[in-house]
Amino acid sequence: MNSCKEIQMNNFIEKLKSRSPLIHNITNMVTINDVANIELACGARPIMAMAPQEMDEVTGICDGLNLNIGTPSEERFEAMRIAARMAAKKNIPIVLDLVGVGVSRFRMDFVMSLLDEVHVDVIKGNLSEVKAVIEHSRCDGGVEVTDTADESDAKALACRAALRYGCICVITGETDYVAELCDEADCYDNNESSQMSTDATGTSVMDTGVMDNCVVNAVASDADGYMHNYRVGSITGGHSMMKRVTGTGCMLSGLICAFAAADCDDKYGAVTAALSCMKSAGGLAASDMSEHVRGTNSCYFIKPGNAAYRDRLIDAVYHICEGDYELM
């Protein structure tokens, strides 16, 4: 029997194939090629325009906008502002990757001003990055720094961000978490169980209903004691090799935007499907490398490393979206 995760993935893959959304990426210069290739692998069509002078025209013909602040400059930030205004005007999904947002005031000021000006559909970052945006604080140690937190802390932080910015919040790590503010009727369609947890700031989260790691429904109270309804998901999988390749997070943002553009009516489901796809691809890529090593007897053979893993990761996304492999 197919799991909830597999059924959901298959539904969104079919929508991706049918629509083949055009995604405008203003992304990290370090990983721009990988972002384009992973979007092609899943069935989307990337465009990587960056000149402010053409933002209105380019974004105006696209189905989604993926913004990544990993390699900032005044010109790139101006391009992002123009593109985001057009995307908001067209009502196409905007994904904002908070790469290194707490490293400099330059990045933080841009993100805060953008979130004040336009509605962003998805914000994504590791725990440190999302915490920095919530608290308007620095995180020392560079863009790869991460804090550790238990599941309830991560879910509570995702809920706080989703509430504050009215968007879907993704917190990435060994387990990915996704949260969205929702109507009570939507949140309680599949109640099965409940569990109460509390984060360090006093925000309480009640989980109600878990379906195969796809959806966890939640109720959380804010700082003023008001209760809010959320969808909260946790996605496990992947492989430790994903940390040895720069840009896996940037590639994930590209996938999220592609999946969201394929179904604007269910962005939460699309985001969860994209996270599941990437986690599964991470595991498949590592398994393929292990099989390749076992299949050679040459004493001169250089075993595949992180560069080979990056290529296999993109290949794995391609084959998952072609229906050649089941989700791991």
N, C-alpha and C positions, 0 to 999 in steps of 0.2 A: 504494500500500500504506500502510495506517495505521502510524504509528510506535508504538513501545512506549508513549510518553507519551500518544498519543491513545487507544489501547486501554485503558490504565489509567484515564484520565480518564472515558471512556465507562462503564466498569464502575462506578466510584464514583458517577457522576451517576445511573445507574439505581438504585443503592441509596439515594441521597438522595431521589429521587422516590418510591420505594416506601415508605420509612420516614418521611420528612418529620420529622426529629428536632426535638424541642423543646429549645432551647439556653438555659440560664440564663447571662446575661451580667452580671457585675459589672465594669463597664468604665470606661474613661476618659470623664469627663463632657464633654470637648471633642468627642468623636467618637461619642457614644452613638447618635445617629440614623443615622449612616453604617454603624455596625456592624449595627444592626437591619436596615437596608435591604439590605445585601449578603448577609446570611443569608437574607432573604426571596428575594433574587434567585437564590440557588443552590438553593432549594427547602426550606430549613429554616424553623423557626418560632422567632423570638426572644422571650424574655421578659427584662425589664431590672430585675427587683426588686432593691432595695438595702437595705431595712430589716432589721436583724438579727433583729427579732421574727418575721419570716416566712420566714427562710432555710430552716429544716428542711422546712417545708411546700412551698415553691416548688421547691427543689432535689430534693425527694423525688419529684416528678412529672416531672422533666426527664430528657433523654437525654444531656446533656453540660453541663459547667460551664466557662465562659470567664472567667478572672480577669485583670484588667489594673490595674497599680499606678500608672498615669499621673497620676491626681489623688487622692493619698492623703489619708485622714483616719482618726482612731481608729475612728469608727463604721463606715467602709467596710471597714477591715481586720478589724474584729470580724465583720462580715457575711461576709467572705471566709473567715474561719476556720470559722465555723459551716457555711457552704455546702460547704466543702471536706471537712469531716468527714462530712457527709451523703453527698456524692458518693463518697467513699472507701467508706463503708458500703454504698452501692448498687452499687459497682463500675462507675460511669459515668466516661467520660474527663474528665480535668481538664487544661485548657490554662492555663499561667501565662505571661503576657507581662511581661517584665522591664523595662518602660518606665522609663528613668531610674534604675535600681536603684542605680547608683553615685553618684548626685547627692547623696544624704543618708543619714545613718545610720538615720533613721526607716524609709526604704524597705528598706535592706539588712537591718536587724534583723527586719523582718516577713518578708521572703522567706526568710531563714535559718531562722526559727522555723517557718514553714509547711512548708518542705522537710524539716525534722526531724520534724514531726508527721504528715504525710500523704504518701502516694505520689502525685506529680504525673506524669501521663502524658507531657506535652509541656512543655518550657520553650522559650521563644522570645525572642530579642533580637538586636540587632546585635552586632558583634564586641566593642565596648567593654563592653556590658552583660553578655554571657556571661563575658567575662574578669573583670569586676568580681565576679561571683558565685563564680567559681572561686577567685579570689585574695582575696576579701573586701576589695576595695579601692575607693577613690573613682575616678570618672572626671569630671574637670572639663569644663565647657563646656555643660552642659545636656543635655536628653534626646535631642537630635538629633546629639550628637557621635558620630563613628565613627572607629575606627582602620583603617588599611590593613594588609592582610596578603596574602601570596600564598596560592594554593590549598592547599598542603600545611599551612600554619600554621592556616588556618581549619578544615580537616578534622580536624587534630590536636586543636584546641581543642574542637570539637564532640564528638569521641570522649571527651575527658577529662570533659566535662560529662555525657555519657551514662553513662559508667562511674560517676562519683561519685554521681549522683542516681538511677541506675537507670531512666532515662527516655529518651525521644526528645528530642534537642536540635536546635533549628533556629537557625542563624545567618543573618540576612538581610543583604542588600547587593545590589550589582549582580549578583552571583551568589549564590544562596541555597544553603546547605549543610545537610544533615540527617544525623544519625547516631543509630544505635541499637545497643546491645549485643545480640548474637544468638548462637545456638548455631552451632557449626562447620558442621553439616550444612546449616543454612539459608543460611549465608554463601557456601557454595561450590557452589551449584547451577549457576551460570552462569559459571564461570571462563573467561576468554579471554586476559587479559594481566596482567602485573604491573609495578609501578613503585614504587620505594622513595623515601620522602621523610622528612625529620626536622624537627621544630619546634624552637624556640629552647630549650625546656626539656628536650630529649632524648627526647621521646616520638616513637617511630618509627611510621610508617603505611605499610603496604604495600597498594596498590590492586590488586585482582584482579577484572577483569571489568567492562566498561563497556557498558551497553546503552542507546544512544540518549539519553544523559544522564539516564536514569531511575535506575539503580542502579549503584553502585560498591561492591564488597565490599572489606573491609579487615581487616588484622591490625595491632594496635598494642600496644606494650609500655608498661606504666605506669612510675611512678617507681621501683618496686621490681624492675623487669625482668620482671614477669609478662606473658605474652601474652594478649590478648583479641581475640575476633572481633567485627566490627562490620558492619553495613550502613552505607554512607556514600553519600549522593546529592548531586549538584550540579545546580541548575536555573538555567538562563540565560533571558534574555528581558527583558520589561518595557520601560520607557522612562524617560528622564531626567525627564519631567514628574511621575513618581510622587513625586519628592523635593519638588515644589512644592506638594503637597497634604498638609495635616496629617491624619494618621489612616490613611494607607494601611497602616501596620503594624498598627494596631488592627483594621482591616477584615480583614486577613490572618489575625489570630488568631481572629476570628469564623468565617472560612471553615474554618480548620484544625479548630476544634472541631466544626463542622457535619459535615465529611467524616469525622472520627474517630468521631463518634456514629453515623454511618450504617453503619460497619463496625468494630465493636470488636475483631473477630478479626484485622484487618490494619491496625493503627494506623499503622505505618510507610508502607504503601502509601497510606493515606488522607492522611497529611500530605504526602507527595510529590505526590499528585494535587492537593491544595489549593494548594500552591506553584506547580505548573504552571498551574493555572487562573488564579491572580492574575497571574503573569508574562504569560500570553497576553492576559489582559484589558487589562493595561497597554499592550501593543503595539497591540491593536485600538482602544483608546480614542484613542491618538495618531493612528493612521491615519484614523479617522473625523473627527477635528478637521481634519486636513489636507485631506481631501476636501471638507469643509464650506466651508473658506476658498476653495478653488478654484472652488466652485460659486456664489459670489456676486460681483456686480459693483458693488454699492452702495458709494459713497464714504463713506456714513454708517455702514456696518456695523462694529460692534465685534467684532473677531476674538475667537474663543473663547480663554479663558485657563485658569488653574488651576481656577476654579470650574466651568467647563464640563467640564473634564477629569475632575473628581471624579464628576460625573453620568454621563459616558460610561463611566467605569470600572465603575460599578455596573451600567449597562446592558449592558456587554460581558460581565460575569459572568452576567447573566441570559440573554443570547443564547447564550453558550457552553453553559450548562447546559440550554438548550432545544434544543441541537443545531443551531443556525443557523450557527455558525462552527466551523471547524477550529482546533486550537491552533496558535499561531504559534511 
